[in-house]
Amino acid sequence: YPVTLSTVSLTRTVTVQYAAAGGTATPGLDYTAAAGTLTYAPGEFRKVIPIQAVDDTLDEEDTEPFTFTLSAPVNATLGLASEPTSIYDNDPPPGARTEDTVVVEGNAPGPRCTFPITLSVPSALTVRLAYETEDATAHPGQDYQPVSGWLTFAPGDLAREVEVALLPDGVPEDNESFQLHLIGGDHVTIVVFRGTCTILDDDVAPI
């Protein structure tokens, strides 16, 4: 930010306060903090305040503003007292994935299939992710309880789980499977859309 005097004083010292603040950008995290006093000795007319954007890998709002402001001049008056500035974010959103899992069916209510859902990197934004179960060889309402909904990752969170209750039937049968489908969401890209839960049958065949 160049800060110049419209005319040069040959006899007086000019001072002015400066600061970068305000908006959604955070000093020290999004840009280098800056505040202080500029002093122009007689004959000086131009000074430059450097403020740098702080590089990070977090997905953030598309633009984060702050304002460079001058105040409290001595031996001068203010012309343009403030300069709005925006930092443009160029970091991609995190990638979401789920994984396959295996669970023993059992003979009593209680077993669950747990799908881990993870993000590749933290985000500065709240991430929302929609999901639903899909049948394969296992049947909804007969072998498992179908679910659907949204997962919410607070800023900085990396992991969540989706639990699906199994419906043990006590009938000897082949191993069966169903899937969890990641449909889409906010501030996220999906890397692995589906995870498969394999239900291992442990029922004893009749003698």
Helices and strands as residue ranges (DSSP letters): E 2-4, E 14-21, E 35-40, E 46-48, E 63-74, E 82-88, E 95-98, E 101-104, E 112-119, E 127-135, E 148-153, E 159-165, E 176-186, E 189-192, E 194-200
